Amino acid sequence: MNMSFFDQFTSPCLFGIPLILLSTLFPALLLPSPSNRWITNRLSTLQSWCISLITKQLMTPLNKNGHKWALILTSLMILLLSINLLGLLPYTFTPTTQLSMNMSLAFPLWLATLLTGLRNQPSASLGHLLPEGTPTPLIPALILIETTSLLIRPLALGVRLTANLTAGHLLIQLISTATTALLSIMPTISILTTTILLLLTILEVAVAMIQAYVFVLLLSLYLQENI
């Protein structure tokens, strides 16, 4: 019974072929396609407004050199947001609950920001490893600590997104299981747990959006340090 709670995090397969790639690419079908009604279509206008708002929020902490990353960061934000929200629908699979996928997004982008800094301003990038005015005896220890904190950033990005979404999905399944079990025994308590379940679902929608924003925002802050 306890193991069945984690079955929702197993990648579904069809004829032995994992469908995680299909679930990852499915949100792209929700984006507008060119047509004669691109401007007059209300849905396309709303999507364009949301994309513009997201881009503005992500580019605010960056200088002009960082605006070259606008397409990458905005696309990543829309991808994570779509996957997280679609994963809350019944009988769906959330690829962002897999640490392997989150690390495959976090590590290359973090490494790209680091290599950008080392190429454009190597002295300033390496200077972050040793704060100014550090006493001489503490220099080796601080360099080791700062290097460790730098290398652990992609792991923190992936684990944060995975842990928050996994915890939310487990809570929803636990409470929904309790609601179903209590329906025939204690209907009043079942109604109460149903209310809690609805409130938790609203909270999870907010968490799905916030975690996607935090993931991309931290990447933009890492980029700002290196440009």
N, C-alpha and C positions, 0 to 999 in steps of 0.2 A: 504493500500500500504506500509506504513512504517513497519507494523508488518510482512509483507512477507519477508523483509530483514533478519529477525531473524529466519525464518523457517529453514534455513540451519543448525542452531545449535540445532535443535530438533532431538533427537535420533530416527532414523527410526524404524518402527515396522512391523512385518510380522505376521498376525493372532494374533495381540495383544502382541507378544513377542518382546521385544527390541533387536535390532541387534547390540548394541554397543559392546557386548562381541565378536561377530563374527568379527566386524571391528577391534577390538583390537588384535585378534589372527591372522588375515590374514597376517600381515607382516612376521610371522614365516614361511609361505609357500615360501618366497623368499630366505630363507637361504639354503645353499647347503646341500644335503643329501648324506650319504656315498655311494660311487660307485667305480667301477674299474677305472674310469677316474677322480678321485678326484684331483690328482696332475696335470694331463695334460689338464684338462678343464680350459679354459681361464677365464671363469666367476668365477669359484671357486677360481682360483689364485688371481683374482682382489678382490674378497670378503675377502679372507684371508689377503691380503695386507692392505685393509681398516680396518679390525678388529685389525690387529697388530698395525697400525698407531694410531687408536683410543685408544687402551690400553696403548700405550707408552705415549701419551699425558696426559691421565688421571692419570697414575701412577707416572709421573714426580714429582709433589709436595709432594708425600707421601713417608714415610720411609718404611723400609722392613716390619714392622708390618702391614702397610696399604695395602700391596700387596695381602693380603688374600681377599680383597674386589674386586679384579680385575674382577672376573667373574660377580659379581653383577652389578658393575658400567658399565662395557662394555656392558652387556646385556641390561641394562636400556637405555644406549646411543643409541644402535642399534634400540631398540623398539621405542623410541621417534622420532628418525630420520626417521624411516620408516613410522610411522603413520603421522608425520607432512608433509612429502613429498607426500604420497599417498592422503592426504586430499586436495591437490591442484589440483587433477585431477577432471574433470567435473563429476557431478552426484555422488559424493562421500561424505562421512561423516567423519569429523575429531573428534575423541573422545577427543583429547587433548584441544578442545575448551570448554570442560565441566570442571568446577571448581571442581566438586565432584571427577572426575577421577584423576585430577592433585593432589588434596589434599590426595587422597588415595595412591598415589605414594610418595608424599613428606613427609607426617607425619610419617609413619612407618620407613622410612629410616633415617630421622632426629632423631627420637627417638632411633633408634638402635645405631647411632653414639654417642648420649648423654649417653646412658646406658653403652656403651663400655668404655667411658671415666670415668664414675663414678665407674665402676668395676675395671679398671686397675690402674687408678691414680686419686682417688677421691679428693685429696688435690689440685692437679693442675687444675682439672676441675672446682672445686668450686672457685679456685683462680681467674678465669677469671671474676667472678662477682664483684671483688673488685681490681682495679688497685693498684699497689704498690705505696706507698707514698701519698695516699689519705688523706687529712685533716680529722680529727675526726668528725667535724660537718657535713661533706658531706657524710660520710659513709652510713647512711640509705638511702639517696636519690640515691646515685650511685648504691647501691645494687638493689634498686627497678628498676632503669632505665636499668641496665644490665640484670636483670631477664626478664624484658619486651622484650628487644631486642632479648634475647635468645628464648623466647617462640613464638615470632612472625616470626621466621625464616621459618618454614614450610608454614605459610600463605603467606609469601612473595614469596616463591618458586612457589606455586600453582597459585597465582594471576598473577605473572609476565608472566608465560607461557600462561595462559588463555588470559590475556589482549592483549598480542602481537599478538597471532594467531587470536583472534576474530577481532581485529582492521584491520588486513590485509585482512581477508576474507570479512569484510564489505566494505572496500575500493574497492576491486576487483568487488564486486557485484554492488556497486553504480556506478562505472565508466562503467561497462559493460551495465548496464541499460541505462545510459545516451547515450552511443554509439549507442545502438539499437534505442532509441527514436529519436536521431538526424540524423539517416541515411537517412530518407526520407525528412527531412526538410532542414538540412544543411550538405550535404555530406562532405564538406571540414573540418568542425569542427569534424565530426564523424571520419574521417581519423586521425585527430590529437589526439582525445581521444583514438582511437585504439592503436596508438603509445604509448601513456601514459600507457595504459592498459598492453601492452607487457612489458614495462620497469618495471611497478609495479609487474607484475608476476615474473620477474627475481629477483626483490628485495625480494619478498615473499619467493622464494626458498632459498635465502640466510638467511632470517630471520628464516625460519623453521629449517635450519641446526644450526644456531647460538644459537637459543633458546634451542634446545636439548642439545647442548654442554655446555651452561651456566648452565642449570639445574643440569647436572651431575657434572660439575666442582665445583659448589658451595657445593654440597654434599661431594665431595672429600676434599674440604677445611675444612668443618665442621668436617669431620673425622680426618683430620690432627691435629686439635686442641685437639682432645681427645685421641690420641694414642702417 
